[in-house]
Amino acid sequence: METASFNGFIKTILYIVLFYYIFKFLAKLFLPVLVKKVVQKAEQNFQQQYTHQNQQQNQYQNTNRDEIIVDTAKSTKPRETKKVGEYVDYEEIE
């Protein structure tokens, strides 16, 4: 079993700090490029959905020109409301 040495501890701390700064430097280089790619992909997907919706809407408008509209507001039979029970008002007694 090996014992930990002060030199090994310093090397480990140095490697951690070195890794942190290398990672930070690479993130500054590549993160803007990655974000730009993601935004472009999202924009492309949005554009495809928008054009697809417009095509469907135009197709729906072209096929549904012959409609029958029934006005239900002037119906002779009123809607029945369900009676659940009587309303009872309780008062507090002191």
C-alpha positions, 0 to 999 in steps of 0.5 A: 500500500502506497502512502500519499506524498506532498508531491503527488498532491501538488501534481494532482492540484496542478492537473485539475487547474490545467484541465480547468483552464484548457476546458475554459479555453476550448469552450470559448472557441467552440461554444459559439459555433455550437450555439450557432449551429443549434439556432440554425437547426431550430430555425430550419425546423420552424420554417419547415413546420410553418410551410407545412402548416400553410400548405395544410391550411390552403388545402383545407380551405380549398376542399371545404368550400361546400359547408352547411352551417346549422344555427343552434342558438335558435333551437326550440328545445332549451337545454335541461339543467341537472338538479343536484339538490337543494341549496342549504345555507348554514349559519354558525352558532356561537 
